[in-house]
């Protein structure tokens, strides 16, 4: 039975590119449709395991324990896929920075979100912000993710989730689903280290003083910050 589940899971995880709805659709609507599509593909017991895992992550109170608006943003030196080091504080000293975490290019929800952010990139720039996506996947994998989604913003590797840990958004994969991520997705190979953990798909806006001014946190990986909301938050920040 587990072999069948893993085969079906592969269909879900590989249906990540080319799924995005037309640009006029909100990201939330796109993600809802993707979730509905997954519900049709996967057997009920497996869906129940994923739902239970989300509940377990939420029960850890990670959404409240993570850094919030008003907290000082931890600085970090991250790696671009070409090997260059990027110091985040060097970016936010110039202009507000939107930091958005994604789990990996294997995640269809992440790809839909990244595509939506790319579609909103001009609006974010016009609002006065720089967009940076952060992920634990290795630089070679970030390059592949950026290329397949035609991204024109920084996508950076967070080695072993070190920065994500400082933001308090990392959780251990629940035992009920960890083997699927380890064996089917080969998460240790994708991320370059053995621990089975992931960051929340969190989004923060950091101002020029290095203070978090807006935050989106949700234990459900199917929920992401709406790009229009991020743009409006940046506009409001720059009016202050």
N, C-alpha and C positions, 0 to 999 in steps of 0.2 A: 504493500500500500504506500509506503513512504517513497518508493521509486516513482510511482504514478504521481504522487503529490509534487515531487521535485521536477518531473517533466512538465507538469502544468505550471509550476512556479516559473520555470524557464520562459514559458510563453508570456507570462505576465511581466517578467523583468526585462525581456528583450523587446517588448512592444513599446519602446520608449521614444523612438525618433519618428517624426512625421505624424504624430498624433494630435498636435496642438490644433485647437479650434481656430476659426477666423479671428482676426485681431479684435473685432468688436466684442467678442465674448470675454467676460471677466475671467481672470485666472481661476476663481472659485468654481465657476461653471465648468471650465475645462477639467479641473481636478475631480469634480463630482462625476463627470462623464467617464473619466478614466477609472474611478473607483467602481462605478457601475459595470464597466466593461470587465474589470478584474473579478467582480462578483459573479459574472456569468461564466468566466473561464475556470475559476477555482472551486473545488468541492467545499461544501459547507463546513466540514470539520477543520479544514485548513484555514478557512476564513475565520472561524471561531478562535483558532490559535493566535492569529494575527490580532484580532480584536482584543483578546485577553492580554496579549503582550503590551498593547497600547495602554490598556487599563493599568497594567503593572507599572509601566513607566510613569504614568500620571500619578499613581498612588505614592511614588517616591517623593512627590512634591517638588520635582525638579523645576517646574514652571515658576514656582515661588522662590526657590533657593538660588536660581540663576540670577545673574546681574540684571538690574532693572534700570529704567529711566531715572536719571539722577545720580547713578553710580559712575565712578571714574572708569574709563575704558582701559583695560590692560593693553599695553603696547606689545608688539611682537614683530619678529623678523620672519617673513614667510618666503617661500621659494616659488618663483615663476617657472613655467615648464621649460624655459630655455636655460634655467640654472641661476638666473639673476635673483639676488636677495632684495626683498621689498620691506622696508620698515614702515609700518602702518602710520606711526606718528608723523612721518615725513609727508604723508598724504593729507592727514586731517589738519595739519598746520596750515595748509594751503586753502582748504575748503572742506565743508562737511562731507563725511564719507558714509556711504551705506555699506554695511558689512552684512552679507547674507551667506549663511552656511548651507551647503547641500551635501547629501550623504555620499553620492558617487554617481558616475555616469551610468552605472547599472540600474539606477532607480528611475523608473518612468516618470514619477511625480517630480523628481528633480529636473529632468530634462524639459518637461512642460513648463515648470517654473522658470528655468533659465531662458527658454525661448520667449516667455512672456516678458521677462526683464529686458531682454534684448530689444523687443518691440517697444518698450517704454524708455529705452536708453536716452533718446533725444530729449524726452520730457524731463528726465532726471538731470541731464546736463543743463537744460534751460532753467531748471529750478535752482541750480547752483551746487549740485552734489556730484561726487565721484562714486561709481559703483564698483565694489570689489566682492567677488564670490570666493568663499573659502571652503576647502574640502580636505578630508584626510587622505584621499586617493593620491597615489604617487604622481610626480610631475608628468611622466609619460602618459598617464591616464587622464590627467587634467587637460593635457594638450588634445588628446583624442576627443574628450567631452566638448571642449571649446570648438574644435573644428567641426564636429558633426552637428553642433547647434549654431554654427556660424556666429559665435560670440565675439563682440568687439569691446569687451571690458576685461579688466584684470581677473584672472582665475588663478588662485594661489593654493599651494600645498601647505597644509598645517601638519608638520611632522608629528606623528603619533598623537594627534589631537591636543598638542601641548597648549596652544592658545585657547582652544575650545574648553579645555579643563579650567583655565583661568576665568573664563566667562561662566563656568558652572553649567554648561549645557550638554555635557557628555554623560551617557548612560551605558551600562553593561547590557548587552542583548539578553533578554530573558531566556531562561533555559528552554522554554517551549519552542523557540524559533532559532536559537543560536546555531544548531547543527545545519539548518538550511543555508544560513549565511556563510558558514564555514565551508561546507562541502559543495554546495551548488554555486554560490557566488564567489567562492574562494577569497573571502574578504581579507584574510591575512596577506595574501599575495597582492591584492589590489592596493592595500594600504601600506604594505611594507613592514608590518609587525604583527605579532601573534594575537594580541588581545582582541576579543570580540566585543567591540564597543563602537558606538556611533554618536555623532552630535545631533541634537535637535536641529530641525530646519529653521533655525532662528534668524531673525533679521534685526539689526541695530542701526540706528543713525547716531553717529558720533560727531560732535561739533568741533570747532577749531581749537577749543581748550582741552579736548580729549575727554569730554563728558558725554555719557550716553544720554541722548535727549528723546529717544523713541525706541520702543522695543516690541517685537512680536515673538511670542513664545507659545508653542503648543506641542503637547506630547504626541499628538496624532500626526504622523508623517504625511498624511493626506491633506493637511491644512497648511497653507503657506500665506505669507504676507501678500496682500493685494498690491500690485505695483502702483495703482492710482492712489492708494492710501499712503504709500511711501512718498510719492511725489508731493502730495498735499502736506505731509508732515515736514518735508524739506522746505517747501515754500513758507510754511508757518514759522519754521525756525529762522529762516533768513529774513523774515519781516521783524523779528524781535530785536 
